[in-house]
Amino acid sequence: MLSGQLLVTAMAGCVSAGKYDAALADAQRMRAERDATRSELSAARADSKRQLGSKQAQLDELNQVISQAQARCRRIAEDLGRSGPGAAGCSQALDDATALNQQLRRELERQGRDVDQLLSAKGALASSLEQARSRLEELRRAQAAAEQRAALFRDLALRFKGMLDTGQLQIVLRSGRMVLVLSTDVLFDSGKTAINARGKEALAQVSTVLASLPARRFQVAGHTDNQPIRHSGFASNWELSAERALQVMQYLIQVGMAPETLSSAAYGEFDAVVANDTAENRAKNRRIEITLQPNIDEIVALPESS
């Protein structure tokens, strides 16, 4: 035991040279064991705490041994009248043992600080690595979603080419969502909510394409300009836009779209795409928008840079 070794060291001056040499060898072996313990401390915190606790217990035991040795040397010194060589040898042994005790204590305290610093740095590195992996995964998902939206955009642009070329339809991206924009001037007569013949033809083409998109939901939204209602019989532009959105949704269902894939909304004059300052701009604001609602796997926010 450590306490036994140190007790032999402390009492070396009171025993034979051979035993003292053996005690020195034990001390050297103990230092070697301490160095090995230092390497083990860096492996894991739990093991480090256990070993540090064990060393602390040994220190406590060592302190007890030194106290016992001090008391014994005092008794020897008293017996020898404080003049014999045995007392001087014991004092020297006590000094050596005390110095060794202090050195071991300082070393253990230093090792404890090093372990804490190493584990703290290791934890911070692991956290940073995990954050980097998470960010890369989010970027991968965002890129995949963007590529999926781009592929769908290209597909719709090809399938709606005729309507795009004639100006009956626009395809835009707004807030990460794909939107089909149809002018209400194409779908409705002025101030009316009944879809005209031209509008029905356009919506039939739209329905054919949208119904072919798998597992997709759509929102039909009505928009107006900011001109006050005069002859339509509606109390506000909001109500007019709501009725027009409902009429479009019902017609899409009539020509083949599944009702559970559709919803309607009304924005009136409060979601203008341009200022209502010219007749041309007001015409742009009078519109029906059919928004392709994103699927769950497409709702990916691009992570912010750290």
N, C-alpha and C positions, 0 to 999 in steps of 0.2 A: 504493500500500500504506500501511497504518496506520503502519508503521515509517518509511516515507519521509516521510509528513506530519509525524510527530513529530520526525524528524531535522531537517526544515526549521524547525520551530518552535524547537527547541533551539538552532539555529545562527542564529536571526534577528538577534541582536545583532551578528553577524559579517558579515552580508550587507546588501544594499540594503533600503530601506524598502518598496519594491514587493514584493519577495519575502516580507518579513515579513508584510505585509498579506495576501498570498495564503495564507501559512501560517495566519494567524488565521481566514481564511475556511474553510480546510480543517478547522481545529479545530471551528468552528461546525457545519460539515457532519457532522463525526464525532459531535458531540453529538446532532445530529438523528437520525443513523443509530442511535445508542445508544438513543434514546427509541423508535424504531421497533422495535429489537430487544427492548426491554422488553415491548412489546405482543405480540410473537411468542412470547415466553417463556411467556406464560400459556396458550397454545393447547394444548400437549402436552408431556409430560415428556421424551420422546425428543428432540424438537426443541430443548427447553430445554437438555438436557444437551449436545447438539451445539453449540449456540450459546455456552453458557457455556465449553465446552472451547475453542471457537475464540477467545473473548475472552481466556481464560487464556493461550492461545498468543500472542496479540497483546501481552498484558501482559509475558510473558517476553521477547518481541522488543523491546518498549518499554524494559524494564529494560536490555537489552543496548545499545540505542541510547543511553540516558542514560549508561551507563558509558563508552561510546565518546566521547560528547560531553564528559563530564567529563575524560576523559584528554586530548582535543584542546584543551579550554579551558586545562587546566593547562599544556599545551605552549605555547599562545599567550601565557598569562600570564607564563610564564618568559621567552619571547622579548621581551615588552614590558616586562620588569622589574617586573611587577605594578603598573604605573602608567598604562597606556594605556586609552583608552575601550573598545577592543575587548574587553579582559578583563572590564570591568564589564558590558558588553552580554552577553557569553557567560554570566556568572554569573547575570544576570537571566533569560536564556533558560533556563538550567538549572533555576532555581528554578521558573519557570512550568511547564516540562515535568515536573518532579518533582511539583509540586502536582496537575497534571492526571493524572499517573499514579496518585497516591494517591486522588484523587477517583473515577477510573474503577474502581480496585480496590474501594473501599468500595461504590460503586454496584453493581458486579457481585456482591459478597458479599450485599448487601441483596436484590438481585433473586433471587439463589439461594435465600435464606431465604424470600422471598415465594412463589416457585414451589413450594418444598417444602410450605409451609403451605397454599397453595391446592390443590395436588394431594392433600394429606392430607385436607383438608376435603371435596374433591370425592369422594375415595374413600370417606370415611365416609358422605357423603350418598348415594352410589350404593348402598352396602351397606345403609343403612337403608331406602332405597327398595325394594331387592330383597327385604328381609325383610318389609316391609309388603305387597308384592305377594304374596309366598309365604303370608303369614298370611291375606290376603284370599281367596286361592285355597283354602286349607285350610278357611276358614270357609264358603266357597261350597259346597265338597264336603260338609262336615259338615251344612250346612243341607239340601242335596239328599238326603243319606242319611236325615236325620231325617224329611223330608217323605215319602220313599219308605216308611220304616217306618210312619209315621202312616197313609199310604194303605192299606198292607197290613193294619194293625191294624183300621182301619175296615171293610175288606172282609171280614176274617175274623169280626169281630163281627157283621156282618150275616148272614153265611152260617151262623154258629153260634148265631144268636139263640135258636132253640128250646132248644138244650142249655144256653145261658147262663141262660135264664129258669127252667129247671127245676133248676138247680144241679148238673147233671151235669158241667159244664165251666167252667173259668175261663181267661181270657186275661190274662197279666201280662207286664210288661216287667221283665227282670232283667238288670243289667249290660249294657244296650243290646241284649239279645236278647229276642225274642218267645217266650213259653213257654205251651203249652197244659197245664193242670193238671187231671188226672182223679183223683178220690179212689179209692184202692184198695178202699174199702168199696163202691164202685159196681161195680168190675171183678171183684173176687174175694170169695169167702166167707172168713170169718175163718181165718187161718193157712194158706190154700190158695194154690196157684199156677195152678190151672186157671181160665181166664176163664169167668165165669158167663154166662148168657143175656143178662142186662141189659147186662153189660160188652161182649159181642160186638156188640150192637145199637149201643151208643155208639161203639165203635171203627170200625164200618162207616161211620157218618156222618163220623167224623173222617177216615178213609181217603179217602173220596170228595172231600172238600175239599182235603186235603193233596196228593193225587195230581194235582190240577189246577194246582198252583203250578209254574210252569216253572223248571227249573234250580235246584232247591232241595234241600238235604239236611237230614236231621232226626236228632236224637239222642233215643232213648228212655231215660229214667233212672228207676230205682226208688228209692224212699225209704220208710223205716219210722219208727215212733216209737221210744222208748228202752226199751220193755218187753222183758224177756228172753224168748227163745224157750222155749216150754213143750211144745207138742204138734205142731208142724209137721214135725219131723224134720230141720230145718236146724241147723247148728252155730251160726249167728249171724244177726242181722238183715241183715248185709251179704249173706250168701248168699241169704237170702230175697228181698231187693230185687233181686239180680242175676237170679234165676230169673224173677221177675215181669216184669222189663224184657225179658228174652228172649222170654217168652211173648207179651207185647204186640207186640214187633217181628215175631215170626213170624206172628201173626194179621194184622197190617197187610199183610204180604206176601201172605198167603193171600187177602185180600179186594181185592187189586189194586195195592198200592204196589210200586214197583221196589226190589229188594233193595239195589242200589248206592246208593240214596238214604238208607239207614237205618244206624244204629249204635246200640249199647246201652251203658249205664253203670249202675253201682250205687253208691249213697252210704250205704245203710243208715240209721243214725240220726244220721249226722254232718253233715247239711246241713238241719237243722230250720228251718222258716220261723217258728215260734213256739216258746215254751218248752213243754216236755212236762210241764206242771204241772196240767193238767185233762184230763178225758176228751175234751172238745170240742177242745182244742188238739192232743192226741195224734192225733185223727182228721184234723186238718188236715195233720199231718206224714206221715201214711200216704197216699202219693200216687204217681202216675205222671206224670212231666213229659215232654212232647214239645217239644223245643227246636228252633226254626227256626234252623239254622246260617246265619250271615250270609255273603253272597257277598263276594268280594274288594272290589268297588266300594262295599260298605256298611261296610267296616271303616275308618272314618274317625275319628280322635281329634280332639276339639275342641282347637284350639291354646290354650296358656296365654297369658294376657295378659302383655305385657312390662311 
